[in-house]
Amino acid sequence: MKKIITLMTFDLNINLKSFELKSGKIDIKNFLNLNNDIADSIKHLCSFSHYVNFAETIVEGMQICGKINYVFNHRRFAQSLKYLQEKNQTKWSGYFTYIDKIDSLTFHAPKFELLKK
C-alpha cells in the first residue's frame, strides 16, 4: 500500500520597516493574522530579526523556513502573508509548497499565485 504524503515547505523572508512591539514576545497568530491551526503548525519555523530600543522591540524582518508533514488551508495562509506585506508596505520573497494526495502546488512571493509542478 502506498503511503500518502502530506507536506508543506517554506522558504519565506520579509523585511519590515521598523515594526514596533510593546511587548518583547511576538505572537505569531496575531502578527500574521492566522487561525490557531496554522499558527501552531508553523510557529517553530518562524524566526525574527529584531532589537530592543528602550521599552519597545523593533522587528526588522521575519523568516519562515523549514517543512512540516502536515497541510493546512494554503489559501488562508497566502491571504495572511499578503495582508502583512500590504499593512507594512513591503514584500515577501521566496515561496511555499503544498503537497497532498491530489495536489503539488508552489506559491511564489509576493503575489502567492499558484504555480503547478
C-alpha positions in Angstrom: 0.0 0.0 0.0 1.3 3.4 -1.0 1.8 5.9 1.8 0.0 9.2 1.4 2.5 12.1 1.7 1.3 15.4 3.0 4.0 18.1 3.2 4.4 21.8 3.2 7.8 23.5 2.8 8.6 27.1 3.4 11.4 29.4 2.3 10.0 32.9 3.0 11.5 36.2 4.1 10.2 39.7 4.7 11.9 42.9 5.7 9.9 45.2 7.8 10.3 48.9 8.2 10.7 49.4 12.0 7.7 47.4 13.1 7.4 48.2 16.8 6.0 45.8 19.5 5.2 47.0 23.0 5.9 43.5 24.5 9.1 41.5 23.9 7.2 38.4 22.8 5.9 38.0 19.2 2.6 36.2 19.0 2.7 34.6 15.5 -1.1 34.2 15.4 -1.7 37.9 15.9 1.4 39.1 14.0 0.3 37.2 10.8 -3.5 37.3 11.4 -3.7 33.5 11.4 -6.0 31.0 12.9 -4.8 28.7 15.8 -4.3 25.7 13.5 -2.0 27.4 11.1 -0.1 29.4 13.8 0.5 26.2 15.8 1.7 24.4 12.7 4.4 27.0 11.7 5.5 28.7 14.9 8.6 26.5 15.3 9.6 27.5 11.7 9.4 31.3 12.3 12.4 33.5 13.3 12.7 37.2 13.6 15.5 39.7 13.3 14.9 42.3 15.9 16.4 44.6 18.5 15.2 46.3 21.7 15.0 50.1 21.7 14.1 51.4 25.2 10.8 49.7 26.1 9.9 48.5 22.6 11.0 45.6 20.4 11.8 46.7 16.9 11.2 43.8 14.4 13.3 44.3 11.2 12.4 41.1 9.5 10.8 37.6 9.6 11.7 34.3 8.1 9.6 31.2 7.8 11.9 28.3 6.8 11.5 24.5 7.0 8.9 21.8 6.4 6.0 20.2 8.1 4.4 16.8 7.4 1.0 18.3 7.6 -1.1 20.5 5.3 -3.4 23.4 6.2 -5.5 25.8 4.2 -2.9 27.3 1.8 -5.4 30.0 0.6 -5.9 31.3 4.1 -2.2 31.3 4.7 -1.4 33.2 1.5 -4.1 35.7 2.4 -2.4 36.3 5.7 1.1 36.7 4.1 -0.3 39.3 1.7 -2.1 41.1 4.5 1.2 41.6 6.4 3.0 42.9 3.3 0.2 45.3 2.5 -0.1 46.5 6.1 3.7 47.2 6.3 4.2 48.4 2.6 6.9 45.8 2.0 7.1 42.4 0.1 7.8 38.8 0.9 10.5 36.9 -1.0 10.7 33.2 -1.5 8.0 30.6 -1.8 6.0 27.9 0.0 4.8 24.5 -1.3 1.7 22.4 -0.6 1.7 18.7 -1.4 -1.1 16.3 -0.6 -2.5 13.1 -2.2 -4.1 15.2 -5.0 -2.1 18.4 -5.5 1.5 19.5 -5.7 1.5 23.3 -5.6 4.0 26.1 -5.3 3.2 29.7 -4.3 5.8 32.3 -5.0 6.0 35.6 -3.2 5.0 38.4 -3.3 1.7 37.6 -5.1 1.5 33.9 -3.9 -0.2 32.9 -7.2 -0.5 29.2 -7.9 2.2 27.5 -9.9 1.6 23.8 -10.6 4.5 21.4 -10.5 
